[in-house]
Amino acid sequence: MSALALSVVLSLVSAVAYAGGAILQERVAATTPDRRYAPLRRASWWAAIALNGLGALLHVVALAYGPLSLVQPLGALTIVFALPMAAVFVRRKAGATAWRGAIMATVGLAGLLSLTSASGSTSLDGAERVMLALTTGGGVLALTVAAHAAHRHPVVRSVLLACAAGAAFGIASVFTKTVAVDMDRGVALLQQLPSLGVIAGLAAAGVLISQASYRGAGLAAPLSTVTVVNPVVAAAVGLTLFEETFRYGAVGTALALGCGVVAAGGLILLTTERLAREAASGAEGSTVLEALAAPAVAVPEGLAAPAAVTVPEALATPAVAGPDALAAPGAAAVSGAGQLVAASGKAAVRPPKPVPPVDAALPGPPLPALPSQLTVAALGHRGVRHRQPRRSREPIGS
């Protein structure tokens, strides 16, 4: 196998590994909503990290065997591989709009990368590295804060986080190239520690932020955004700091701008498609709630429940309710016959039935009244000392 064919195979396998890692990240985000950035207890998340690391390693090896103009565009196939893989492995099919957006983003990105000419062994000095690191850190932080401010719109929040992750990955690639050039020039490893620290920090931030970008936004929109923003940011830095240019002069520059517009249109199409899907699901949810709130079955008038519920008279307990209590709106009282009467607003209050006498309600003959003389006699005996007869003492043992 030739070196060119080997680089193509490695690039395709790298794109498949990136796609598999993105699918796992999206599934982890969907099933672990309380862990936005680092669901460390999920084995599938660690599997996604391993797949992303494998994809990065294969991409670097492919760059060693093939030209940058071929390897970089093939890396954009991650979006095209991810959609059918998600449909096969996790049963999540993408619509026609998502497919059109993904293909537009891939074609635009591949054309843009193929028109970018790589520079020679060019590195950055210390001031440029500090400026680039600070600018990238501030931009990533600003995008993350803006994403958290847009928490009511999950797709917008996801795209902003994906832009931040793509920028972190792209600048990490720039620092990686710088370190590789310095090592070829024989620069000591100790002098490379600040750049290595920036690479580690940006790579970790990109992984964590990209994990958060998949929460509530599906797979296509955040993956496409990260895949496009990553090489575009790296190419922009190469054009400005590494003195890279587009091929074919002015014509190549115009074609590159057109490819950038196509890639941006694909991202916009993916974002609007997801927003339309969320709006449709929200409309369906509101329709269901309205259907649940409305009366499902109309009760005929003949079967309507009576306004007053009658309790058997034998079980009724006499209740004392004055006229004011009965006339108060919203008040309820139980009459002697056991009828529950409710009054609200200006509705008329049903007058209660007269409570029967106690003698008539109790079974059997009435109890005889006690004579009033007992009370007088009891009052007359107050203060009289009563003597009790002494008991005769009986000897014990008699």
C-alpha positions in Angstrom: 0.0 0.0 0.0 1.3 3.4 -1.0 1.8 6.2 1.5 -1.0 8.2 -0.2 -3.5 5.3 0.1 -2.5 4.7 3.7 -3.1 8.3 4.6 -6.6 8.1 3.0 -7.5 4.9 5.0 -6.2 6.4 8.2 -8.2 9.6 7.6 -11.4 7.6 7.0 -10.9 5.5 10.1 -10.1 8.7 12.1 -13.4 10.2 10.9 -15.3 7.1 11.9 -13.7 7.2 15.4 -14.6 10.8 15.8 -18.2 10.0 14.7 -18.5 7.2 17.2 -17.2 9.3 20.0 -19.7 12.1 19.1 -22.6 9.6 19.1 -21.6 8.3 22.6 -21.2 11.8 23.9 -24.6 12.7 22.7 -26.2 9.6 24.3 -24.4 10.4 27.6 -25.7 14.0 27.5 -29.2 12.8 26.8 -29.2 10.2 29.6 -27.3 12.2 32.2 -28.9 15.7 32.2 -27.4 16.5 35.7 -23.8 16.1 34.5 -23.2 18.7 31.8 -19.5 18.7 31.5 -17.8 15.7 33.0 -20.0 12.6 33.7 -17.0 10.7 35.2 -19.1 7.8 36.4 -20.3 6.9 33.0 -18.2 4.2 31.2 -19.7 5.3 27.9 -18.2 8.8 28.3 -14.8 7.3 28.9 -15.3 5.2 25.7 -16.2 8.4 23.9 -13.0 10.1 25.1 -11.0 7.0 24.0 -12.5 7.2 20.5 -11.8 10.9 20.2 -8.2 10.3 21.3 -7.9 7.4 18.7 -9.3 9.7 16.0 -6.8 12.4 16.9 -3.9 10.0 16.8 -4.9 8.5 13.5 -5.3 12.0 12.1 -1.7 12.9 13.1 -0.3 9.7 11.6 -2.3 10.4 8.4 -0.7 13.8 8.2 2.7 12.1 8.4 2.0 9.9 5.4 -0.1 12.3 3.2 -0.5 15.9 2.3 -2.5 18.3 4.4 -4.7 19.3 1.4 -6.0 15.7 1.3 -6.1 14.7 5.0 -7.9 17.8 6.3 -10.8 17.6 3.9 -11.3 13.9 4.6 -11.5 14.7 8.3 -14.7 16.7 7.5 -16.4 13.4 6.7 -17.1 12.9 10.4 -20.5 14.6 9.9 -21.5 12.3 7.0 -20.4 9.2 8.9 -22.1 10.2 12.2 -25.7 10.4 10.8 -26.0 6.9 9.4 -24.1 5.5 12.4 -26.5 7.1 14.8 -29.4 5.6 12.8 -27.9 2.1 12.9 -26.6 2.0 16.5 -28.9 4.2 18.5 -32.0 4.2 16.3 -31.9 8.0 15.8 -32.7 8.9 12.2 -32.0 12.3 10.7 -34.5 14.1 8.5 -33.9 15.3 5.0 -33.1 18.9 6.2 -30.4 17.6 8.6 -28.9 15.6 5.8 -28.8 18.6 3.4 -27.2 20.7 6.1 -24.6 18.1 7.0 -23.7 17.6 3.3 -23.5 21.3 2.7 -21.2 21.8 5.8 -19.0 18.9 4.7 -18.6 20.0 1.1 -18.0 23.6 2.1 -15.4 22.7 4.7 -13.7 20.2 2.4 -13.4 22.8 -0.4 -12.1 25.4 2.0 -9.4 23.1 3.4 -8.4 21.9 0.0 -7.8 25.5 -1.2 -5.6 26.4 1.8 -1.9 25.9 1.1 0.3 24.8 4.0 3.3 26.9 5.0 6.7 25.6 5.7 8.4 25.2 9.1 7.0 28.3 10.7 6.7 28.8 14.4 5.4 31.5 16.8 7.5 33.6 19.1 6.8 34.0 22.8 4.7 37.2 22.5 2.5 35.7 19.8 1.9 32.6 21.8 0.9 34.6 24.9 -1.4 36.8 22.8 -3.0 33.8 21.1 -3.5 31.9 24.3 -5.1 34.9 26.1 -7.3 35.7 23.1 -8.5 32.2 22.8 -9.1 31.8 26.5 -11.2 35.1 26.5 -13.1 34.0 23.5 -13.9 30.6 24.8 -15.0 32.1 28.2 -17.2 34.7 26.5 -18.9 32.1 24.3 -19.5 29.8 27.3 -21.0 32.7 29.3 -23.2 33.6 26.4 -24.4 30.0 26.1 -25.4 29.9 29.7 -27.3 33.2 29.2 -29.2 31.5 26.4 -30.3 28.5 28.5 -33.9 28.9 27.5 -33.0 28.1 23.9 -31.2 24.7 23.9 -30.2 24.8 20.3 -28.7 28.3 20.5 -26.9 27.4 23.7 -25.6 24.2 22.0 -24.2 26.0 19.0 -22.5 28.6 21.1 -20.8 25.9 23.2 -19.9 24.0 20.1 -18.2 27.2 18.7 -16.3 27.5 21.9 -15.2 23.9 21.8 -14.2 24.1 18.1 -12.1 27.2 18.8 -10.4 25.5 21.7 -9.6 22.5 19.5 -8.4 24.7 16.6 -6.0 26.7 18.7 -4.7 23.6 20.3 -3.9 22.3 16.9 -2.0 25.5 16.2 0.1 25.1 19.3 0.7 21.5 18.5 2.1 22.5 15.1 4.3 25.1 16.8 5.7 22.6 19.3 6.3 20.1 16.5 8.3 22.7 14.5 10.3 23.7 17.6 11.2 20.1 18.3 12.4 19.6 14.8 14.6 22.7 15.3 16.1 21.1 18.4 14.4 23.3 21.0 14.7 21.8 24.5 11.6 20.2 26.0 11.8 22.3 29.1 11.2 25.4 27.0 8.1 23.7 25.4 6.3 23.2 28.8 4.2 26.4 28.6 3.0 25.5 25.1 2.3 21.9 26.2 0.4 23.3 29.1 -1.7 25.5 26.8 -2.4 22.4 24.6 -3.5 20.3 27.5 -5.7 23.1 28.9 -7.4 23.8 25.5 -7.9 20.2 24.7 -9.5 19.5 28.1 -11.7 22.5 27.8 -12.8 21.5 24.3 -13.7 18.0 25.5 -15.7 19.2 28.4 -17.5 22.0 26.5 -18.3 19.8 23.6 -19.8 17.3 26.0 -22.1 20.0 27.3 -23.0 21.1 23.8 -24.8 17.8 23.1 -27.3 18.3 25.9 -30.8 18.9 24.6 -29.7 19.7 21.0 -29.3 16.3 19.3 -26.3 15.2 17.4 -26.1 16.9 14.0 -26.0 20.6 15.0 -23.3 20.5 17.7 -21.1 18.0 15.8 -21.3 20.0 12.6 -20.4 23.2 14.4 -17.4 21.7 16.1 -16.2 20.0 12.9 -16.4 23.2 10.9 -15.2 25.7 13.5 -12.1 23.7 14.4 -10.3 23.8 11.1 -11.7 27.2 10.1 -10.1 28.7 13.3 -6.8 26.9 12.6 -6.8 28.1 9.0 -7.6 31.7 10.0 -4.6 31.6 12.4 -2.4 30.1 9.7 -3.4 32.8 7.2 -2.7 35.6 9.7 0.3 34.3 11.7 1.9 31.5 9.6 1.7 33.5 6.3 -0.4 30.8 4.7 -2.3 31.6 1.5 -5.0 30.2 -0.7 -4.1 28.4 -3.9 -4.7 29.8 -7.3 -4.4 33.4 -6.2 -7.5 35.6 -6.4 -9.6 32.9 -7.9 -8.7 30.5 -5.1 -9.5 33.1 -2.5 -12.9 33.7 -4.1 -13.6 30.0 -4.2 -12.5 29.6 -0.6 -14.9 32.4 0.5 -17.7 30.6 -1.5 -16.9 27.3 0.3 -17.0 29.1 3.6 -20.5 30.5 2.8 -21.7 27.0 1.8 -20.3 25.6 5.1 -22.0 28.4 7.1 -25.2 27.8 5.2 -25.1 24.1 6.2 -24.7 25.0 9.9 -27.5 27.5 9.7 -29.7 24.9 8.1 -28.9 22.4 10.8 -29.7 24.9 13.5 -33.0 26.1 12.0 -34.0 22.4 11.5 -33.5 21.7 15.1 -35.3 24.9 16.2 -38.3 23.9 14.0 -38.3 20.5 15.5 -38.3 21.9 19.0 -41.1 24.3 18.1 -43.2 21.5 16.6 -42.7 19.4 19.7 -43.6 22.3 21.9 -46.8 22.9 19.9 -47.7 19.2 20.2 -47.2 19.4 24.0 -49.4 22.4 24.3 -52.1 20.7 22.2 -52.0 17.7 24.5 -52.2 19.9 27.6 -55.2 21.7 26.2 -56.9 18.5 25.3 -56.4 17.2 28.9 -57.7 20.4 30.4 -60.9 20.5 28.3 -63.8 18.2 29.3 -63.5 15.0 27.4 -67.1 13.7 27.8 -70.1 15.9 27.9 -72.6 14.7 30.6 -76.3 14.8 29.5 -78.5 17.0 31.5 -80.6 14.1 32.7 -77.6 12.4 34.2 -76.2 15.6 35.8 -75.5 15.3 39.5 -77.9 17.2 41.7 -76.7 20.3 43.4 -77.6 19.0 46.9 -76.5 15.7 48.3 -79.1 14.2 50.6 -77.9 12.3 53.7 -80.4 9.9 55.4 -82.2 11.5 58.2 -81.2 8.8 60.7 -77.5 9.6 60.1 -78.0 13.4 60.1 -76.6 15.3 63.0 -78.2 18.5 64.0 -76.1 21.5 63.0 -76.5 25.0 64.2 -76.2 27.6 61.4 -77.4 31.1 61.6 -78.8 33.0 58.7 -75.6 35.0 58.2 -73.6 31.8 57.8 -76.0 30.5 55.3 -76.1 33.7 53.3 -72.3 34.0 53.0 -71.0 33.3 49.5 -69.1 30.1 49.2 -70.3 28.8 52.6 -71.7 25.3 53.1 -73.9 24.0 55.9 -75.7 20.8 56.6 -79.4 21.2 57.4 -81.4 19.1 59.8 -82.5 16.8 56.9 -78.9 16.3 55.9 -78.9 18.3 52.7 -75.5 19.9 51.7 -76.2 23.4 50.4 -73.5 25.4 48.7 -73.9 29.1 47.8 -71.4 31.0 45.7 -71.7 34.4 44.1 -75.2 35.6 43.8 -76.8 32.1 43.9 -79.8 31.8 46.2 -79.4 29.9 49.4 -81.8 27.0 50.0 -83.4 27.5 53.4 -82.8 24.7 55.8 -85.4 22.4 57.0 -86.6 22.9 60.6 -84.8 20.8 63.1 -87.2 18.5 64.9 -87.4 18.6 68.7 -85.1 16.4 70.6 -88.0 14.4 72.1 -89.3 13.6 68.7 -86.0 12.6 67.4 -85.2 10.2 70.3 -87.0 6.8 70.2 -89.2 5.7 73.2 -91.1 7.8 75.8 -89.5 11.0 77.0 -87.5 11.1 80.2 -89.4 12.5 83.2 -88.3 16.0 84.3 -86.4 16.2 87.6 -88.2 18.1 90.4 -86.9 21.6 91.1 -87.1 20.9 94.9 -83.9 18.9 94.7 -82.0 22.0 93.7 -83.5 24.0 96.6 -82.8 21.2 99.0 -79.2 20.9 97.8 -78.7 24.6 98.3 -80.2 24.5 101.9 -77.8 21.8 103.0 -74.8 23.9 102.3 -72.5 24.3 105.4 -74.3 21.6 107.5 -71.8 19.2 109.1 -72.9 15.6 108.8 -71.9 13.1 111.4 -71.0 9.7 110.4 -71.7 6.8 112.9 -68.6 5.3 114.5 -67.9 1.8 113.6 -67.4 -0.6 116.4 -64.0 -1.9 116.7 -63.8 -5.6 116.6 -60.9 -7.3 118.1 -58.6 -8.9 115.6 -58.5 -12.7 115.7 -61.8 -13.1 117.6 
